[in-house]
């Protein structure tokens, strides 16, 4: 299997959803997936759902679960750098590695674009590397074999309309 670098970026919704869908399809084929979340922290619905596939999909969170505005804290930076170090140690042990919100983490300054580029350069030919988040750096886009830009056309929260999408509990 030839593994590529995929980037899901843009201002529209669906970047993480696309990466999770790819992860589920891979697990369905018996492939091992590692998902490093660089901004989120908490027991989100995708964490609960993916736990059902824990034999093939591993998710770890390296964010502190808060919106980073301005200069990130030292704790935010340390958490993200722990994620980069963990991913480096796992390259080659998984078929697919997802760097969820890594583009945002780089834009916020908790990791660097160079960190992402280094992970791309370390990727063996048989590993698929997926990088999500708005604001992908042009150097990351250049290194990718597939880039998808999610473009917002219409959002249900625009103009005061508040609709809930999803399954009610």
C-alpha positions in Angstrom: 0.0 0.0 0.0 1.3 3.4 -1.0 0.7 6.0 1.7 0.1 9.6 0.9 0.0 12.9 2.7 -3.6 14.2 2.8 -4.6 17.7 4.0 -8.1 18.7 4.8 -8.3 22.4 5.3 -10.6 25.4 4.7 -13.2 27.4 6.5 -16.1 25.0 6.0 -17.2 22.2 8.3 -16.2 18.6 7.6 -12.4 18.4 8.0 -12.4 16.2 11.1 -15.4 14.3 9.8 -13.6 13.4 6.6 -10.5 12.2 8.6 -12.7 10.2 11.0 -14.5 8.6 8.0 -11.2 7.6 6.5 -10.2 6.2 9.8 -13.4 4.1 10.1 -13.0 2.8 6.5 -9.3 1.9 7.2 -10.3 0.0 10.4 -13.0 -1.8 8.4 -10.1 -3.1 6.2 -8.1 -4.2 9.2 -5.6 -1.2 9.2 -4.3 0.4 12.3 -5.0 4.1 12.8 -3.6 6.6 15.3 -5.3 9.9 15.8 -3.5 12.7 17.6 -5.8 15.6 18.5 -3.8 18.8 19.0 -6.5 21.2 20.3 -9.3 19.1 21.8 -9.5 17.7 25.3 -12.5 15.9 26.6 -14.9 13.1 26.0 -16.4 14.2 22.7 -18.9 12.0 20.8 -16.2 10.9 18.3 -14.1 9.7 21.2 -17.0 7.6 22.5 -17.7 6.2 19.1 -14.1 5.4 18.2 -13.7 3.6 21.5 -15.7 0.8 20.0 -12.9 0.3 17.5 -10.1 0.5 20.0 -8.4 -2.6 18.7 -7.6 -0.7 15.5 -8.1 3.0 16.2 -6.2 4.8 18.9 -7.0 8.4 19.8 -4.9 10.6 22.1 -5.5 14.2 22.9 -2.6 16.7 23.2 -4.7 19.8 23.6 -5.9 21.4 26.8 -9.4 21.9 25.5 -9.5 25.7 25.4 -9.6 28.2 22.7 -6.2 29.7 22.2 -6.4 33.4 21.5 -3.2 35.4 21.4 0.0 33.9 22.8 -0.5 30.2 23.9 0.5 29.3 27.4 3.6 27.2 28.1 1.2 24.4 29.1 -0.5 24.5 25.7 2.9 24.4 24.0 4.2 21.5 26.1 1.0 19.4 25.6 1.3 19.9 21.8 5.0 19.1 21.7 4.3 15.9 23.7 1.9 15.1 20.8 4.6 15.7 18.2 7.1 13.5 20.1 4.5 10.7 20.5 3.7 10.8 16.8 7.4 10.6 15.9 7.7 7.5 18.1 4.8 5.9 16.4 5.6 6.5 12.8 5.8 3.1 11.1 3.7 1.4 13.8 0.4 2.5 12.3 -1.0 2.4 8.8 -2.7 5.8 9.1 -1.8 8.7 11.3 -4.2 11.6 11.6 -2.9 15.0 12.9 -6.2 16.5 13.9 -6.2 20.3 14.0 -2.4 20.3 13.5 -2.8 23.2 11.0 -4.6 25.2 13.7 -2.1 24.3 16.3 0.7 25.6 14.0 -1.2 28.8 13.3 -1.7 29.3 17.0 2.0 28.7 17.7 1.7 25.6 19.9 3.6 23.7 17.3 5.5 24.9 14.3 5.0 24.3 10.6 8.5 22.8 10.7 7.1 20.2 13.1 4.5 19.2 10.6 7.0 19.2 7.7 9.4 17.0 9.8 6.6 14.5 10.4 5.9 14.4 6.6 9.6 13.8 5.9 9.7 11.0 8.5 6.6 9.2 7.0 7.5 5.8 5.5 6.1 5.1 2.0 3.5 2.7 3.3 2.0 5.1 5.9 -0.9 7.5 5.2 -0.6 10.9 7.0 -3.7 13.0 7.3 -3.4 16.6 8.5 -6.6 18.6 9.3 -7.4 22.1 10.3 -8.1 25.4 8.7 -5.3 27.6 7.6 -2.9 25.0 6.2 0.5 26.5 5.5 1.4 26.6 1.8 4.5 24.5 2.5 2.4 21.7 4.0 0.0 22.0 1.0 3.0 21.7 -1.4 4.2 18.5 0.3 0.7 16.8 0.2 -0.4 14.4 -2.4 -4.1 15.3 -1.8 -5.5 18.6 -0.5 -9.2 19.1 0.1 -10.4 22.6 0.9 -13.8 22.6 2.8 -15.5 25.8 1.7 -18.4 27.2 3.6 -21.3 28.0 1.3 -24.0 28.2 3.9 -24.0 27.6 7.7 -27.1 27.0 9.8 -25.9 29.5 12.4 -25.8 32.4 9.9 -28.2 35.3 10.2 -29.5 34.3 13.6 -30.9 30.9 12.4 -30.1 28.3 15.0 -30.9 24.8 14.0 -29.6 21.7 15.7 -28.2 19.0 13.4 -27.7 15.5 14.7 -29.3 12.9 16.8 -31.2 14.0 19.9 -30.5 12.1 23.1 
